[in-house]
Amino acid sequence: MKYLFYILLILIGLFVGYFISNSIQQKALPTVSHSIIQQQLEKIIKLAVVEASFVETKSIKDPDIPFSMFDPLEMQLQSLFPRSTHIKVEGKVHVGYDLENTTWDFNETTKTLTIHNFPPASILSVDHKILHLEQNESYFHTYSNEEDFQFVQSARAMIEQAASHSEVFQEAESQKKDLFELIKLSMKNMNWETQFEEKPIDENQFQKDLKEITE
């Protein structure tokens, strides 16, 4: 996967360089469409995706509650007939760069492209499936439809949590350096410089998102 990533980047980098150089030869530099250049460079960035696979298991059981005749019926049933669930999930995560809030500034005077608010790596998509779901319950104390739905929904969160504790984000960030160099090289073919203003990682928001995943 890593070698495929580099091959694709090199091929597209060469294509972009040829495209830009050919445009310059046919037209005056100021008339070259910035939007077309941006689209081609965005194609390179969208290829900078790291893929990782995970298999996660999780067991959930009712808390131990001492039986009491004075408790509500629901608590009595929970005490006498505790439930448990075992879930096994397989998933694939794609980590890359969401350019929704990124802005591109082409300065014709200084021949400089500045890419503002370049984001840190984030999860772009999660493909997952439940391999095994085992529920131990009794006739008197069953899971509700809402609880069953929550188990299914938690499958994606399990994969996201596994990714957040893995090295997939670090790998994506390390590939970003090569990505920046490729973009700089592509723009260098038209005698332009490239600058990147990276959006800092919001640690508070990251911890908040992680907490939501793990809950």
C-alpha positions as CSV (number, residue, x, y, z in Angstrom):
1,M,0.0,0.0,0.0
2,K,2.8,2.4,0.9
3,Y,4.6,1.8,-2.4
4,L,1.4,2.2,-4.4
5,F,0.9,5.5,-2.6
6,Y,4.3,6.8,-3.8
7,I,3.9,5.5,-7.3
8,L,0.5,7.2,-7.7
9,L,1.9,10.5,-6.3
10,I,4.8,10.4,-8.7
11,L,2.6,9.7,-11.7
12,I,0.1,12.5,-10.8
13,G,3.0,14.8,-10.0
14,L,4.5,14.3,-13.4
15,F,1.0,14.8,-15.0
16,V,0.5,18.1,-13.1
17,G,4.0,19.3,-14.0
18,Y,3.4,18.6,-17.6
19,F,-0.1,20.1,-17.5
20,I,1.2,23.3,-16.0
21,S,4.2,23.6,-18.2
22,N,2.1,23.0,-21.3
23,S,-0.3,25.7,-20.2
24,I,2.5,28.2,-19.6
25,Q,3.9,27.5,-23.1
26,Q,0.6,28.1,-24.8
27,K,-0.6,31.1,-22.7
28,A,0.7,34.0,-20.7
29,L,1.3,33.0,-17.1
30,P,-1.4,35.4,-15.6
31,T,-4.1,33.7,-17.8
32,V,-3.4,30.2,-16.5
33,S,-6.5,29.1,-14.6
34,H,-5.8,29.0,-10.8
35,S,-8.9,26.9,-10.3
36,I,-7.7,24.2,-12.6
37,I,-4.2,24.1,-10.9
38,Q,-6.0,23.9,-7.6
39,Q,-8.1,21.0,-8.7
40,Q,-5.1,19.1,-10.0
41,L,-3.2,19.6,-6.7
42,E,-6.2,18.6,-4.7
43,K,-6.2,15.3,-6.6
44,I,-2.7,14.7,-5.3
45,I,-3.7,15.5,-1.7
46,K,-6.8,13.2,-1.9
47,L,-4.5,10.3,-2.8
48,A,-2.5,10.8,0.4
49,V,-4.7,8.3,2.3
50,V,-3.4,5.8,4.8
51,E,-5.4,2.6,5.2
52,A,-5.5,0.5,8.3
53,S,-7.5,-2.6,9.3
54,F,-8.6,-3.6,12.8
55,V,-10.4,-6.4,14.5
56,E,-11.9,-5.4,17.9
57,T,-13.9,-7.3,20.5
58,K,-15.9,-5.9,23.4
59,S,-17.9,-7.4,26.3
60,I,-20.7,-5.5,28.0
61,K,-22.6,-6.7,31.0
62,D,-25.0,-5.3,33.5
63,P,-23.5,-4.0,36.7
64,D,-23.8,-6.3,39.7
65,I,-26.7,-5.1,41.9
66,P,-27.5,-6.8,45.2
67,F,-31.0,-8.1,45.3
68,S,-33.5,-6.2,47.4
69,M,-37.3,-6.7,47.7
70,F,-37.6,-2.9,48.1
71,D,-36.0,-2.1,44.8
72,P,-38.2,-1.4,41.7
73,L,-39.1,-4.5,39.6
74,E,-36.6,-3.5,36.9
75,M,-33.7,-3.5,39.3
76,Q,-34.8,-6.8,40.8
77,L,-34.9,-8.5,37.4
78,Q,-31.4,-7.0,36.6
79,S,-30.1,-8.4,39.9
80,L,-31.6,-11.9,39.4
81,F,-31.1,-12.2,35.6
82,P,-28.0,-10.1,34.6
83,R,-27.5,-9.7,30.9
84,S,-24.2,-9.7,28.9
85,T,-23.2,-9.0,25.3
86,H,-20.1,-10.0,23.4
87,I,-19.4,-8.2,20.1
88,K,-16.6,-8.7,17.5
89,V,-16.1,-6.1,14.8
90,E,-13.8,-5.9,11.7
91,G,-13.2,-2.6,10.1
92,K,-11.0,-0.6,7.7
93,V,-10.1,3.0,8.4
94,H,-9.0,5.6,5.8
95,V,-7.0,8.5,7.3
96,G,-6.2,11.6,5.2
97,Y,-6.9,15.3,4.8
98,D,-10.3,17.0,4.7
99,L,-9.8,20.2,2.6
100,E,-13.2,21.6,3.2
101,N,-11.9,24.6,5.2
102,T,-8.6,25.0,3.3
103,T,-8.1,28.2,1.2
104,W,-5.8,28.7,-1.7
105,D,-4.1,32.1,-2.3
106,F,-2.3,32.6,-5.6
107,N,-0.2,35.8,-5.4
108,E,0.7,36.8,-9.0
109,T,3.0,39.5,-7.8
110,T,5.3,37.3,-5.7
111,K,4.6,34.1,-7.7
112,T,3.7,32.4,-4.5
113,L,0.9,29.9,-3.7
114,T,-0.1,29.9,-0.1
115,I,-2.3,27.1,1.1
116,H,-4.0,28.3,4.3
117,N,-5.5,26.2,7.1
118,F,-4.1,22.9,5.9
119,P,-5.7,20.3,8.2
120,P,-4.1,17.7,10.4
121,A,-4.8,14.1,9.5
122,S,-8.3,12.8,10.3
123,I,-10.5,9.8,9.7
124,L,-12.2,10.2,6.3
125,S,-14.1,7.0,6.2
126,V,-14.8,3.8,8.2
127,D,-15.9,0.5,6.6
128,H,-16.9,-2.0,9.2
129,K,-19.0,-5.1,9.8
130,I,-20.0,-7.1,12.8
131,L,-18.4,-10.5,12.8
132,H,-20.1,-11.8,15.9
133,L,-22.8,-10.6,18.2
134,E,-23.7,-12.8,21.2
135,Q,-26.3,-11.7,23.7
136,N,-27.0,-13.6,26.9
137,E,-30.4,-12.6,28.3
138,S,-33.4,-14.2,29.9
139,Y,-37.1,-14.2,29.2
140,F,-37.6,-11.9,32.2
141,H,-34.8,-9.5,31.4
142,T,-34.2,-8.9,27.6
143,Y,-32.5,-6.2,25.6
144,S,-34.8,-3.5,24.2
145,N,-34.8,-2.6,20.5
146,E,-33.1,0.7,21.4
147,E,-30.3,-1.2,23.2
148,D,-29.8,-3.5,20.2
149,F,-29.5,-0.5,18.0
150,Q,-26.9,1.0,20.3
151,F,-24.8,-2.2,20.1
152,V,-24.8,-2.0,16.3
153,Q,-24.0,1.7,16.4
154,S,-21.1,1.1,18.8
155,A,-19.4,-1.1,16.2
156,R,-18.1,1.9,14.2
157,A,-17.0,3.6,17.4
158,M,-14.9,0.6,18.3
159,I,-13.0,0.8,15.1
160,E,-12.5,4.6,15.4
161,Q,-11.3,4.1,18.9
162,A,-8.8,1.5,17.8
163,A,-7.5,3.8,15.1
164,S,-7.1,6.7,17.5
165,H,-4.8,4.5,19.6
166,S,-2.8,3.2,16.7
167,E,0.0,4.7,14.6
168,V,-2.1,5.3,11.6
169,F,-2.3,9.1,12.3
170,Q,1.5,9.3,12.7
171,E,2.0,7.5,9.5
172,A,-0.3,9.9,7.7
173,E,1.5,12.9,9.1
174,S,4.9,11.5,8.1
175,Q,3.6,11.0,4.5
176,K,2.4,14.6,4.5
177,K,6.1,15.8,4.4
178,D,6.5,13.9,1.1
179,L,3.2,15.3,-0.1
180,F,4.3,18.9,0.5
181,E,7.5,18.3,-1.4
182,L,5.6,16.9,-4.3
183,I,3.3,19.9,-4.5
184,K,6.3,22.3,-4.2
185,L,8.0,20.4,-7.0
186,S,4.9,20.6,-9.2
187,M,4.6,24.4,-8.7
188,K,8.3,24.8,-9.2
189,N,7.8,23.7,-12.8
190,M,5.9,27.0,-13.4
191,N,8.4,29.0,-11.4
192,W,6.1,29.5,-8.4
193,E,6.9,29.0,-4.7
194,T,4.6,27.2,-2.4
195,Q,3.9,27.9,1.3
196,F,1.8,25.9,3.7
197,E,0.1,27.3,6.7
198,E,-1.0,24.3,8.8
199,K,-4.0,24.3,11.1
200,P,-2.8,23.4,14.6
201,I,-4.2,20.3,16.3
202,D,-6.9,21.3,18.8
203,E,-6.0,19.0,21.7
204,N,-9.2,20.0,23.6
205,Q,-11.4,19.1,20.6
206,F,-9.4,15.9,20.0
207,Q,-9.9,14.8,23.6
208,K,-13.6,15.7,23.4
209,D,-14.0,13.6,20.2
210,L,-12.1,10.7,21.7
211,K,-14.3,10.8,24.8
212,E,-17.4,10.7,22.6
213,I,-16.1,7.7,20.8
214,T,-15.2,5.7,23.9
215,E,-18.5,6.4,25.7
